[in-house]
Amino acid sequence: MTEIILQNIHKSYGDAQVIHGINLNLKSGEFIVFVGPSGCGKSTLLRIIAGLEQVSEGDILIDGARVNHIPASQRGLAMVFQSYALYPHMTVYKNMAFGLENSDMLREEIERRVHHAADLLQITQLLQRKPKALSGGQRQRVAIGRAIVREPKAFLLDEPLSNLDAELRVTMRRELASLHDSVASTMIYVTHDQVEAMTLADTIVVLHAGRISQVGTPLALYNTPQNTFVAGFIGSPRMNLLQGRLVREAEKVSIHLASSVFSIQGIDQSVNTQEVTVGIRPEHIDILSDKAKNADLTITVDLIEQLGGETYLYGQSEDGQSLTVHQPGQLTIQAGDRLDLGFRRDHLHLFDGDGAVICNGTRRVS
């Protein structure tokens, strides 16, 4: 198992800076996921760790040793790419064994490693086939097996499931999680799919515009996002982010949101912003009965998605803000209906005008 430390990492291509001073401690044995939108720098950061890109500034430490100028082939890491990069004229066995044969490893040891990896990935019956005779999922297993046989210090995986169909991606996610438990090795995984991040990671690193937005466990990021970017990115569907105003009157603090006013208890006196963002996840919104009073928000429904066991409603508030509501089961609501909504107070989030968190899961709200 291997610990990887990134210290003040910068990366530029000419005048374009794509990584802006990243500091990160990737703990030994963890499954770490870099997640973020396209162009955020996650694949570049992975390639820097692998040695396929040189840093413009900063240090990379692997097990305490600085490796900035150590070539990729000598860092003891194994990379799995988005494209399978298999040799089409070689069998599965030869694809997995090729790198080991070039290192003059004994044939008995090569056979042991290949068959061990094939057993782990359940592809032993495919060892004599060529890539053209394999499905996409089988090719991905071979690419992962080629990394396993090297017995690397850490595995680096760059969007390895993006070429697979939806059902196969679910299956491969389970297999990757099981593989991590089996090999007990450090894994760093890049994806733009936050569902993959939530289901696979011990630790998620959320990247945005070449900077780290937040690092934490999947549930920590889901429950306590530190800024509006993480709040809107982690979760499917995304958290509702509604624009409001914070008003101080003597000792009382309130949030004005459309026609609603929320009292806030215990907000630090240093918080002096006026423009705020109120966050509430779709599953933390209740539809109120016709006789209910003091609704937190009223929306007009634009679209209904009935998925059998659950329903998603999409609508507009009175001041034109979009809102998503998740409800269990099947509903008879139609487009054009007006709904009174109630927010679960202990699940409200509040962010300042710059998008930084003021409070999460706002149990302070009354």
Summary of the structure (lengths in Angstrom):
residues: 366
radius of gyration: 24.8
end to end distance: 48.1
largest distance: 80.0
contacts: 1147
relative contact order: 0.12
helix: 27%
strand: 36%
